Amino acid sequence: DFSDFIKKNTSTTISEFFNKTNLVIEKLGIKKSGYKIISNSGINGSQEVPHFHIHILGGQKVSLSI
């Protein structure tokens, strides 16, 4: 999950991951219109398989119902 990713990786790896995330956002053309980045963690966060990944939601108005 996110906490594990932060604890077990160097600041260089973490920075590279989020710089690549920004590149994907730019390539999708959603930077100006807006987007959400979501990472599920644990049972209450709806994480079904324990690993770190993100979801980039954009391209239309995105809401989150809890």
N, CA, C and O atoms as a Tripos MOL2 file, in Angstrom:
@<TRIPOS>MOLECULE
protein
  264   263    66     0     0
PROTEIN
NO_CHARGES

@<TRIPOS>ATOM
      1 N           0.8350   -1.1860    0.0000 N.3       1 ASP1
      2 CA          0.0000    0.0000    0.0000 C.3       1 ASP1
      3 C           0.8770    1.2460    0.0000 C.2       1 ASP1
      4 O           2.1030    1.1490   -0.0490 O.2       1 ASP1
      5 N           0.2480    2.4090    0.0550 N.am      2 PHE2
      6 CA          0.9800    3.6720   -0.0200 C.3       2 PHE2
      7 C           2.0300    3.7760    1.0770 C.2       2 PHE2
      8 O           3.1800    4.1210    0.8050 O.2       2 PHE2
      9 N           1.6430    3.4800    2.3170 N.am      3 SER3
     10 CA          2.5850    3.5930    3.4360 C.3       3 SER3
     11 C           3.7900    2.6850    3.2420 C.2       3 SER3
     12 O           4.9230    3.0890    3.5060 O.2       3 SER3
     13 N           3.5560    1.4740    2.7890 N.am      4 ASP4
     14 CA          4.6280    0.5240    2.5310 C.3       4 ASP4
     15 C           5.5460    1.0310    1.4150 C.2       4 ASP4
     16 O           6.7680    0.9280    1.5140 O.2       4 ASP4
     17 N           4.9530    1.5720    0.3670 N.am      5 PHE5
     18 CA          5.7130    2.1350   -0.7550 C.3       5 PHE5
     19 C           6.6330    3.2540   -0.2680 C.2       5 PHE5
     20 O           7.8030    3.3060   -0.6500 O.2       5 PHE5
     21 N           6.1140    4.1390    0.5660 N.am      6 ILE6
     22 CA          6.9010    5.2630    1.0750 C.3       6 ILE6
     23 C           8.0240    4.7640    1.9980 C.2       6 ILE6
     24 O           9.1540    5.2470    1.9210 O.2       6 ILE6
     25 N           7.7110    3.8010    2.8620 N.am      7 LYS7
     26 CA          8.7080    3.2900    3.8240 C.3       7 LYS7
     27 C           9.8410    2.5180    3.1580 C.2       7 LYS7
     28 O          10.9950    2.6100    3.5770 O.2       7 LYS7
     29 N           9.5060    1.7550    2.1160 N.am      8 LYS8
     30 CA         10.4770    0.8170    1.5570 C.3       8 LYS8
     31 C          11.2550    1.3310    0.3440 C.2       8 LYS8
     32 O          12.1220    0.6280   -0.1760 O.2       8 LYS8
     33 N          10.9560    2.5480   -0.1090 N.am      9 ASN9
     34 CA         11.6320    3.0570   -1.2940 C.3       9 ASN9
     35 C          12.4120    4.3250   -0.9930 C.2       9 ASN9
     36 O          12.1400    5.0320   -0.0230 O.2       9 ASN9
     37 N          13.3820    4.5910   -1.8430 N.am     10 THR10
     38 CA         14.1900    5.7960   -1.6840 C.3      10 THR10
     39 C          13.3990    7.0130   -2.1560 C.2      10 THR10
     40 O          12.4130    6.8870   -2.8820 O.2      10 THR10
     41 N          13.8440    8.1730   -1.7350 N.am     11 SER11
     42 CA         13.1800    9.4000   -2.1840 C.3      11 SER11
     43 C          13.2870    9.5430   -3.7010 C.2      11 SER11
     44 O          12.4070   10.1290   -4.3320 O.2      11 SER11
     45 N          14.3480    9.0190   -4.2810 N.am     12 THR12
     46 CA         14.5020    9.0670   -5.7470 C.3      12 THR12
     47 C          13.4280    8.2280   -6.4280 C.2      12 THR12
     48 O          12.8050    8.6830   -7.3880 O.2      12 THR12
     49 N          13.2030    7.0130   -5.9460 N.am     13 THR13
     50 CA         12.1810    6.1400   -6.5290 C.3      13 THR13
     51 C          10.7880    6.7480   -6.3770 C.2      13 THR13
     52 O           9.9890    6.7280   -7.3120 O.2      13 THR13
     53 N          10.5080    7.2830   -5.2030 N.am     14 ILE14
     54 CA          9.1990    7.9080   -4.9530 C.3      14 ILE14
     55 C           9.0030    9.1020   -5.8790 C.2      14 ILE14
     56 O           7.9380    9.2650   -6.4740 O.2      14 ILE14
     57 N          10.0200    9.9250   -5.9980 N.am     15 SER15
     58 CA          9.9510   11.0970   -6.8810 C.3      15 SER15
     59 C           9.7510   10.6710   -8.3350 C.2      15 SER15
     60 O           8.9370   11.2600   -9.0460 O.2      15 SER15
     61 N          10.4880    9.6500   -8.7800 N.am     16 GLU16
     62 CA         10.3520    9.1620  -10.1570 C.3      16 GLU16
     63 C           8.9490    8.6340  -10.4160 C.2      16 GLU16
     64 O           8.3840    8.8610  -11.4860 O.2      16 GLU16
     65 N           8.3810    7.9240   -9.4310 N.am     17 PHE17
     66 CA          7.0280    7.3950   -9.5950 C.3      17 PHE17
     67 C           6.0360    8.5360   -9.8300 C.2      17 PHE17
     68 O           5.2260    8.4780  -10.7550 O.2      17 PHE17
     69 N           6.1020    9.5720   -8.9890 N.am     18 PHE18
     70 CA          5.1350   10.6570   -9.1190 C.3      18 PHE18
     71 C           5.4300   11.5700  -10.3080 C.2      18 PHE18
     72 O           4.5090   12.1810  -10.8520 O.2      18 PHE18
     73 N           6.6910   11.6750  -10.7220 N.am     19 ASN19
     74 CA          6.9920   12.4010  -11.9600 C.3      19 ASN19
     75 C           6.4150   11.6620  -13.1640 C.2      19 ASN19
     76 O           5.9010   12.2930  -14.0880 O.2      19 ASN19
     77 N           6.4960   10.3300  -13.1620 N.am     20 LYS20
     78 CA          5.8930    9.5330  -14.2440 C.3      20 LYS20
     79 C           4.3740    9.6390  -14.2060 C.2      20 LYS20
     80 O           3.7230    9.6820  -15.2500 O.2      20 LYS20
     81 N           3.8120    9.6810  -12.9990 N.am     21 THR21
     82 CA          2.3610    9.8740  -12.8580 C.3      21 THR21
     83 C           1.9560   11.1960  -13.5070 C.2      21 THR21
     84 O           0.9620   11.2600  -14.2300 O.2      21 THR21
     85 N           2.7250   12.2420  -13.2460 N.am     22 ASN22
     86 CA          2.4390   13.5500  -13.8450 C.3      22 ASN22
     87 C           2.5440   13.4950  -15.3660 C.2      22 ASN22
     88 O           1.7580   14.1300  -16.0680 O.2      22 ASN22
     89 N           3.5090   12.7410  -15.8700 N.am     23 LEU23
     90 CA          3.6610   12.5790  -17.3180 C.3      23 LEU23
     91 C           2.4270   11.9110  -17.9270 C.2      23 LEU23
     92 O           1.9570   12.3230  -18.9870 O.2      23 LEU23
     93 N           1.9060   10.8850  -17.2610 N.am     24 VAL24
     94 CA          0.6960   10.2010  -17.7320 C.3      24 VAL24
     95 C          -0.4780   11.1820  -17.7460 C.2      24 VAL24
     96 O          -1.2550   11.2050  -18.7010 O.2      24 VAL24
     97 N          -0.6090   11.9810  -16.7050 N.am     25 ILE25
     98 CA         -1.6800   12.9720  -16.6240 C.3      25 ILE25
     99 C          -1.5750   13.9540  -17.7800 C.2      25 ILE25
    100 O          -2.5820   14.2930  -18.4010 O.2      25 ILE25
    101 N          -0.3640   14.4120  -18.0720 N.am     26 GLU26
    102 CA         -0.1610   15.3220  -19.2080 C.3      26 GLU26
    103 C          -0.5170   14.6450  -20.5310 C.2      26 GLU26
    104 O          -1.1770   15.2460  -21.3790 O.2      26 GLU26
    105 N          -0.0800   13.3900  -20.7100 N.am     27 LYS27
    106 CA         -0.3610   12.6720  -21.9590 C.3      27 LYS27
    107 C          -1.8510   12.3940  -22.1420 C.2      27 LYS27
    108 O          -2.3420   12.3340  -23.2690 O.2      27 LYS27
    109 N          -2.5710   12.2240  -21.0290 N.am     28 LEU28
    110 CA         -4.0230   12.0200  -21.1050 C.3      28 LEU28
    111 C          -4.7640   13.3200  -21.3980 C.2      28 LEU28
    112 O          -5.9460   13.3020  -21.7400 O.2      28 LEU28
    113 N          -4.0720   14.4400  -21.2640 N.am     29 GLY29
    114 CA         -4.6850   15.7420  -21.5500 C.3      29 GLY29
    115 C          -5.6940   16.1850  -20.5010 C.2      29 GLY29
    116 O          -6.6430   16.9020  -20.8200 O.2      29 GLY29
    117 N          -5.5010   15.7660  -19.2540 N.am     30 ILE30
    118 CA         -6.4790   16.1040  -18.2070 C.3      30 ILE30
    119 C          -5.9180   17.0600  -17.1500 C.2      30 ILE30
    120 O          -6.5780   17.3540  -16.1530 O.2      30 ILE30
    121 N          -4.6980   17.5370  -17.3810 N.am     31 LYS31
    122 CA         -4.0490   18.3840  -16.3850 C.3      31 LYS31
    123 C          -4.8400   19.6670  -16.1240 C.2      31 LYS31
    124 O          -5.0560   20.0320  -14.9680 O.2      31 LYS31
    125 N          -5.2690   20.3490  -17.1740 N.am     32 LYS32
    126 CA         -5.9880   21.6230  -17.0120 C.3      32 LYS32
    127 C          -7.4230   21.4310  -16.5330 C.2      32 LYS32
    128 O          -7.9190   22.2190  -15.7270 O.2      32 LYS32
    129 N          -8.0830   20.4020  -17.0160 N.am     33 SER33
    130 CA         -9.4990   20.2140  -16.6620 C.3      33 SER33
    131 C          -9.6810   19.6060  -15.2800 C.2      33 SER33
    132 O         -10.7290   19.7830  -14.6580 O.2      33 SER33
    133 N          -8.6670   18.8870  -14.7910 N.am     34 GLY34
    134 CA         -8.7130   18.3310  -13.4440 C.3      34 GLY34
    135 C          -8.7870   16.8210  -13.4000 C.2      34 GLY34
    136 O          -9.1960   16.1720  -14.3630 O.2      34 GLY34
    137 N          -8.3900   16.2830  -12.2850 N.am     35 TYR35
    138 CA         -8.3280   14.8330  -12.0970 C.3      35 TYR35
    139 C          -8.2300   14.5260  -10.6120 C.2      35 TYR35
    140 O          -8.0000   15.4180   -9.7960 O.2      35 TYR35
    141 N          -8.4080   13.2560  -10.2710 N.am     36 LYS36
    142 CA         -8.2020   12.7520   -8.9080 C.3      36 LYS36
    143 C          -7.2120   11.5990   -8.9880 C.2      36 LYS36
    144 O          -7.2110   10.8250   -9.9440 O.2      36 LYS36
    145 N          -6.3700   11.5010   -7.9640 N.am     37 ILE37
    146 CA         -5.4750   10.3610   -7.8270 C.3      37 ILE37
    147 C          -5.9360    9.6080   -6.5860 C.2      37 ILE37
    148 O          -6.0220   10.1840   -5.5020 O.2      37 ILE37
    149 N          -6.2310    8.3250   -6.7430 N.am     38 ILE38
    150 CA         -6.7410    7.5190   -5.6410 C.3      38 ILE38
    151 C          -5.8480    6.2920   -5.4620 C.2      38 ILE38
    152 O          -5.4290    5.6650   -6.4350 O.2      38 ILE38
    153 N          -5.5680    5.9640   -4.2130 N.am     39 SER39
    154 CA         -4.8600    4.7390   -3.8780 C.3      39 SER39
    155 C          -5.6240    4.0520   -2.7510 C.2      39 SER39
    156 O          -5.7760    4.6150   -1.6670 O.2      39 SER39
    157 N          -6.0960    2.8550   -3.0000 N.am     40 ASN40
    158 CA         -6.8330    2.1040   -1.9830 C.3      40 ASN40
    159 C          -5.8430    1.4550   -1.0190 C.2      40 ASN40
    160 O          -4.7750    0.9960   -1.4230 O.2      40 ASN40
    161 N          -6.2150    1.4240    0.2670 N.am     41 SER41
    162 CA         -5.3430    0.8200    1.2650 C.3      41 SER41
    163 C          -6.1690    0.1480    2.3510 C.2      41 SER41
    164 O          -6.9930    0.7920    3.0000 O.2      41 SER41
    165 N          -5.9490   -1.1320    2.5470 N.am     42 GLY42
    166 CA         -6.6210   -1.8730    3.6050 C.3      42 GLY42
    167 C          -8.0740   -2.1930    3.2960 C.2      42 GLY42
    168 O          -8.6260   -1.7610    2.2840 O.2      42 GLY42
    169 N          -8.6730   -2.9530    4.1860 N.am     43 ILE43
    170 CA        -10.0570   -3.4100    4.0020 C.3      43 ILE43
    171 C         -11.0220   -2.2420    3.8970 C.2      43 ILE43
    172 O         -11.8640   -2.2190    2.9990 O.2      43 ILE43
    173 N         -10.9160   -1.2720    4.7970 N.am     44 ASN44
    174 CA        -11.8360   -0.1290    4.7640 C.3      44 ASN44
    175 C         -11.5770    0.8050    3.5920 C.2      44 ASN44
    176 O         -12.4250    1.6310    3.2540 O.2      44 ASN44
    177 N         -10.4150    0.6790    2.9750 N.am     45 GLY45
    178 CA        -10.1040    1.4570    1.7820 C.3      45 GLY45
    179 C         -10.4120    0.7030    0.5000 C.2      45 GLY45
    180 O         -10.0420    1.1450   -0.5870 O.2      45 GLY45
    181 N         -11.0880   -0.4320    0.6220 N.am     46 SER46
    182 CA        -11.4930   -1.2770   -0.5110 C.3      46 SER46
    183 C         -10.3150   -1.8780   -1.2760 C.2      46 SER46
    184 O         -10.4070   -2.1110   -2.4820 O.2      46 SER46
    185 N          -9.2180   -2.1240   -0.5790 N.am     47 GLN47
    186 CA         -8.0850   -2.7920   -1.2200 C.3      47 GLN47
    187 C          -8.3080   -4.2930   -1.1360 C.2      47 GLN47
    188 O          -8.3930   -4.8540   -0.0430 O.2      47 GLN47
    189 N          -8.4020   -4.9430   -2.2890 N.am     48 GLU48
    190 CA         -8.6750   -6.3740   -2.3170 C.3      48 GLU48
    191 C          -7.4010   -7.2040   -2.4010 C.2      48 GLU48
    192 O          -7.3240   -8.2810   -1.8090 O.2      48 GLU48
    193 N          -6.4070   -6.7180   -3.1230 N.am     49 VAL49
    194 CA         -5.1310   -7.4170   -3.2550 C.3      49 VAL49
    195 C          -4.0500   -6.4840   -2.7290 C.2      49 VAL49
    196 O          -3.8780   -5.3920   -3.2690 O.2      49 VAL49
    197 N          -3.3140   -6.8790   -1.6910 N.am     50 PRO50
    198 CA         -2.3340   -5.9720   -1.0940 C.3      50 PRO50
    199 C          -1.1600   -5.6580   -2.0190 C.2      50 PRO50
    200 O          -0.2590   -6.4810   -2.1820 O.2      50 PRO50
    201 N          -1.1710   -4.5040   -2.6060 N.am     51 HIS51
    202 CA         -0.0670   -3.9620   -3.4040 C.3      51 HIS51
    203 C          -0.3420   -2.4760   -3.6080 C.2      51 HIS51
    204 O          -1.4690   -2.0170   -3.4190 O.2      51 HIS51
    205 N           0.6810   -1.7310   -3.9930 N.am     52 PHE52
    206 CA          0.5100   -0.2980   -4.2140 C.3      52 PHE52
    207 C           0.2420   -0.0240   -5.6830 C.2      52 PHE52
    208 O           0.9750   -0.4850   -6.5580 O.2      52 PHE52
    209 N          -0.8020    0.7210   -5.9400 N.am     53 HIS53
    210 CA         -1.0680    1.2490   -7.2670 C.3      53 HIS53
    211 C          -1.9520    2.4770   -7.0940 C.2      53 HIS53
    212 O          -2.5000    2.7190   -6.0190 O.2      53 HIS53
    213 N          -2.0790    3.2340   -8.1510 N.am     54 ILE54
    214 CA         -2.9480    4.4080   -8.1040 C.3      54 ILE54
    215 C          -3.9590    4.3350   -9.2400 C.2      54 ILE54
    216 O          -3.7610    3.6400  -10.2370 O.2      54 ILE54
    217 N          -5.0330    5.0640   -9.0610 N.am     55 HIS55
    218 CA         -6.0290    5.2730  -10.1110 C.3      55 HIS55
    219 C          -5.9900    6.7550  -10.4390 C.2      55 HIS55
    220 O          -6.0090    7.5930   -9.5370 O.2      55 HIS55
    221 N          -5.9350    7.0830  -11.7200 N.am     56 ILE56
    222 CA         -6.0190    8.4780  -12.1590 C.3      56 ILE56
    223 C          -7.3860    8.6320  -12.8060 C.2      56 ILE56
    224 O          -7.6590    8.0310  -13.8450 O.2      56 ILE56
    225 N          -8.2440    9.4380  -12.1920 N.am     57 LEU57
    226 CA         -9.5980    9.6470  -12.6970 C.3      57 LEU57
    227 C          -9.7090   11.0470  -13.2590 C.2      57 LEU57
    228 O          -9.4150   12.0210  -12.5660 O.2      57 LEU57
    229 N         -10.1290   11.1580  -14.5030 N.am     58 GLY58
    230 CA        -10.2720   12.4620  -15.1320 C.3      58 GLY58
    231 C         -10.9640   12.3390  -16.4690 C.2      58 GLY58
    232 O         -11.3760   11.2550  -16.8830 O.2      58 GLY58
    233 N         -11.0810   13.4590  -17.1280 N.am     59 GLY59
    234 CA        -11.7260   13.4740  -18.4340 C.3      59 GLY59
    235 C         -13.1860   13.8370  -18.3700 C.2      59 GLY59
    236 O         -13.8010   14.1430  -19.3910 O.2      59 GLY59
    237 N         -13.7440   13.8070  -17.1850 N.am     60 GLN60
    238 CA        -15.1170   14.2380  -16.9310 C.3      60 GLN60
    239 C         -15.2220   14.5680  -15.4560 C.2      60 GLN60
    240 O         -14.3240   14.2290  -14.6850 O.2      60 GLN60
    241 N         -16.2920   15.2170  -15.0480 N.am     61 LYS61
    242 CA        -16.4660   15.5570  -13.6290 C.3      61 LYS61
    243 C         -16.4900   14.2740  -12.8110 C.2      61 LYS61
    244 O         -17.2710   13.3620  -13.0840 O.2      61 LYS61
    245 N         -15.6280   14.2170  -11.8120 N.am     62 VAL62
    246 CA        -15.5070   13.0320  -10.9800 C.3      62 VAL62
    247 C         -15.9610   13.3700   -9.5690 C.2      62 VAL62
    248 O         -15.4930   14.3360   -8.9650 O.2      62 VAL62
    249 N         -16.8740   12.5640   -9.0550 N.am     63 SER63
    250 CA        -17.2760   12.7370   -7.6670 C.3      63 SER63
    251 C         -16.9890   11.4390   -6.9300 C.2      63 SER63
    252 O         -16.8080   10.3850   -7.5400 O.2      63 SER63
    253 N         -16.9510   11.5320   -5.6380 N.am     64 LEU64
    254 CA        -16.6590   10.3680   -4.8230 C.3      64 LEU64
    255 C         -17.7740   10.2080   -3.8150 C.2      64 LEU64
    256 O         -17.9790   11.0840   -2.9750 O.2      64 LEU64
    257 N         -18.4990    9.1060   -3.8840 N.am     65 SER65
    258 CA        -19.5210    8.8840   -2.8710 C.3      65 SER65
    259 C         -18.9780    7.9090   -1.8440 C.2      65 SER65
    260 O         -18.4010    6.8710   -2.1670 O.2      65 SER65
    261 N         -19.1820    8.2820   -0.6190 N.am     66 ILE66
    262 CA        -18.6730    7.4420    0.4680 C.3      66 ILE66
    263 C         -19.8460    6.9330    1.2810 C.2      66 ILE66
    264 O         -19.6520    6.2020    2.2530 O.2      66 ILE66
@<TRIPOS>BOND
     1     1     2 1
     2     2     3 1
     3     3     4 2
     4     3     5 am
     5     5     6 1
     6     6     7 1
     7     7     8 2
     8     7     9 am
     9     9    10 1
    10    10    11 1
    11    11    12 2
    12    11    13 am
    13    13    14 1
    14    14    15 1
    15    15    16 2
    16    15    17 am
    17    17    18 1
    18    18    19 1
    19    19    20 2
    20    19    21 am
    21    21    22 1
    22    22    23 1
    23    23    24 2
    24    23    25 am
    25    25    26 1
    26    26    27 1
    27    27    28 2
    28    27    29 am
    29    29    30 1
    30    30    31 1
    31    31    32 2
    32    31    33 am
    33    33    34 1
    34    34    35 1
    35    35    36 2
    36    35    37 am
    37    37    38 1
    38    38    39 1
    39    39    40 2
    40    39    41 am
    41    41    42 1
    42    42    43 1
    43    43    44 2
    44    43    45 am
    45    45    46 1
    46    46    47 1
    47    47    48 2
    48    47    49 am
    49    49    50 1
    50    50    51 1
    51    51    52 2
    52    51    53 am
    53    53    54 1
    54    54    55 1
    55    55    56 2
    56    55    57 am
    57    57    58 1
    58    58    59 1
    59    59    60 2
    60    59    61 am
    61    61    62 1
    62    62    63 1
    63    63    64 2
    64    63    65 am
    65    65    66 1
    66    66    67 1
    67    67    68 2
    68    67    69 am
    69    69    70 1
    70    70    71 1
    71    71    72 2
    72    71    73 am
    73    73    74 1
    74    74    75 1
    75    75    76 2
    76    75    77 am
    77    77    78 1
    78    78    79 1
    79    79    80 2
    80    79    81 am
    81    81    82 1
    82    82    83 1
    83    83    84 2
    84    83    85 am
    85    85    86 1
    86    86    87 1
    87    87    88 2
    88    87    89 am
    89    89    90 1
    90    90    91 1
    91    91    92 2
    92    91    93 am
    93    93    94 1
    94    94    95 1
    95    95    96 2
    96    95    97 am
    97    97    98 1
    98    98    99 1
    99    99   100 2
   100    99   101 am
   101   101   102 1
   102   102   103 1
   103   103   104 2
   104   103   105 am
   105   105   106 1
   106   106   107 1
   107   107   108 2
   108   107   109 am
   109   109   110 1
   110   110   111 1
   111   111   112 2
   112   111   113 am
   113   113   114 1
   114   114   115 1
   115   115   116 2
   116   115   117 am
   117   117   118 1
   118   118   119 1
   119   119   120 2
   120   119   121 am
   121   121   122 1
   122   122   123 1
   123   123   124 2
   124   123   125 am
   125   125   126 1
   126   126   127 1
   127   127   128 2
   128   127   129 am
   129   129   130 1
   130   130   131 1
   131   131   132 2
   132   131   133 am
   133   133   134 1
   134   134   135 1
   135   135   136 2
   136   135   137 am
   137   137   138 1
   138   138   139 1
   139   139   140 2
   140   139   141 am
   141   141   142 1
   142   142   143 1
   143   143   144 2
   144   143   145 am
   145   145   146 1
   146   146   147 1
   147   147   148 2
   148   147   149 am
   149   149   150 1
   150   150   151 1
   151   151   152 2
   152   151   153 am
   153   153   154 1
   154   154   155 1
   155   155   156 2
   156   155   157 am
   157   157   158 1
   158   158   159 1
   159   159   160 2
   160   159   161 am
   161   161   162 1
   162   162   163 1
   163   163   164 2
   164   163   165 am
   165   165   166 1
   166   166   167 1
   167   167   168 2
   168   167   169 am
   169   169   170 1
   170   170   171 1
   171   171   172 2
   172   171   173 am
   173   173   174 1
   174   174   175 1
   175   175   176 2
   176   175   177 am
   177   177   178 1
   178   178   179 1
   179   179   180 2
   180   179   181 am
   181   181   182 1
   182   182   183 1
   183   183   184 2
   184   183   185 am
   185   185   186 1
   186   186   187 1
   187   187   188 2
   188   187   189 am
   189   189   190 1
   190   190   191 1
   191   191   192 2
   192   191   193 am
   193   193   194 1
   194   194   195 1
   195   195   196 2
   196   195   197 am
   197   197   198 1
   198   198   199 1
   199   199   200 2
   200   199   201 am
   201   201   202 1
   202   202   203 1
   203   203   204 2
   204   203   205 am
   205   205   206 1
   206   206   207 1
   207   207   208 2
   208   207   209 am
   209   209   210 1
   210   210   211 1
   211   211   212 2
   212   211   213 am
   213   213   214 1
   214   214   215 1
   215   215   216 2
   216   215   217 am
   217   217   218 1
   218   218   219 1
   219   219   220 2
   220   219   221 am
   221   221   222 1
   222   222   223 1
   223   223   224 2
   224   223   225 am
   225   225   226 1
   226   226   227 1
   227   227   228 2
   228   227   229 am
   229   229   230 1
   230   230   231 1
   231   231   232 2
   232   231   233 am
   233   233   234 1
   234   234   235 1
   235   235   236 2
   236   235   237 am
   237   237   238 1
   238   238   239 1
   239   239   240 2
   240   239   241 am
   241   241   242 1
   242   242   243 1
   243   243   244 2
   244   243   245 am
   245   245   246 1
   246   246   247 1
   247   247   248 2
   248   247   249 am
   249   249   250 1
   250   250   251 1
   251   251   252 2
   252   251   253 am
   253   253   254 1
   254   254   255 1
   255   255   256 2
   256   255   257 am
   257   257   258 1
   258   258   259 1
   259   259   260 2
   260   259   261 am
   261   261   262 1
   262   262   263 1
   263   263   264 2
@<TRIPOS>SUBSTRUCTURE
     1 ASP1         2 RESIDUE 1 A ASP
     2 PHE2         6 RESIDUE 1 A PHE
     3 SER3        10 RESIDUE 1 A SER
     4 ASP4        14 RESIDUE 1 A ASP
     5 PHE5        18 RESIDUE 1 A PHE
     6 ILE6        22 RESIDUE 1 A ILE
     7 LYS7        26 RESIDUE 1 A LYS
     8 LYS8        30 RESIDUE 1 A LYS
     9 ASN9        34 RESIDUE 1 A ASN
    10 THR10       38 RESIDUE 1 A THR
    11 SER11       42 RESIDUE 1 A SER
    12 THR12       46 RESIDUE 1 A THR
    13 THR13       50 RESIDUE 1 A THR
    14 ILE14       54 RESIDUE 1 A ILE
    15 SER15       58 RESIDUE 1 A SER
    16 GLU16       62 RESIDUE 1 A GLU
    17 PHE17       66 RESIDUE 1 A PHE
    18 PHE18       70 RESIDUE 1 A PHE
    19 ASN19       74 RESIDUE 1 A ASN
    20 LYS20       78 RESIDUE 1 A LYS
    21 THR21       82 RESIDUE 1 A THR
    22 ASN22       86 RESIDUE 1 A ASN
    23 LEU23       90 RESIDUE 1 A LEU
    24 VAL24       94 RESIDUE 1 A VAL
    25 ILE25       98 RESIDUE 1 A ILE
    26 GLU26      102 RESIDUE 1 A GLU
    27 LYS27      106 RESIDUE 1 A LYS
    28 LEU28      110 RESIDUE 1 A LEU
    29 GLY29      114 RESIDUE 1 A GLY
    30 ILE30      118 RESIDUE 1 A ILE
    31 LYS31      122 RESIDUE 1 A LYS
    32 LYS32      126 RESIDUE 1 A LYS
    33 SER33      130 RESIDUE 1 A SER
    34 GLY34      134 RESIDUE 1 A GLY
    35 TYR35      138 RESIDUE 1 A TYR
    36 LYS36      142 RESIDUE 1 A LYS
    37 ILE37      146 RESIDUE 1 A ILE
    38 ILE38      150 RESIDUE 1 A ILE
    39 SER39      154 RESIDUE 1 A SER
    40 ASN40      158 RESIDUE 1 A ASN
    41 SER41      162 RESIDUE 1 A SER
    42 GLY42      166 RESIDUE 1 A GLY
    43 ILE43      170 RESIDUE 1 A ILE
    44 ASN44      174 RESIDUE 1 A ASN
    45 GLY45      178 RESIDUE 1 A GLY
    46 SER46      182 RESIDUE 1 A SER
    47 GLN47      186 RESIDUE 1 A GLN
    48 GLU48      190 RESIDUE 1 A GLU
    49 VAL49      194 RESIDUE 1 A VAL
    50 PRO50      198 RESIDUE 1 A PRO
    51 HIS51      202 RESIDUE 1 A HIS
    52 PHE52      206 RESIDUE 1 A PHE
    53 HIS53      210 RESIDUE 1 A HIS
    54 ILE54      214 RESIDUE 1 A ILE
    55 HIS55      218 RESIDUE 1 A HIS
    56 ILE56      222 RESIDUE 1 A ILE
    57 LEU57      226 RESIDUE 1 A LEU
    58 GLY58      230 RESIDUE 1 A GLY
    59 GLY59      234 RESIDUE 1 A GLY
    60 GLN60      238 RESIDUE 1 A GLN
    61 LYS61      242 RESIDUE 1 A LYS
    62 VAL62      246 RESIDUE 1 A VAL
    63 SER63      250 RESIDUE 1 A SER
    64 LEU64      254 RESIDUE 1 A LEU
    65 SER65      258 RESIDUE 1 A SER
    66 ILE66      262 RESIDUE 1 A ILE
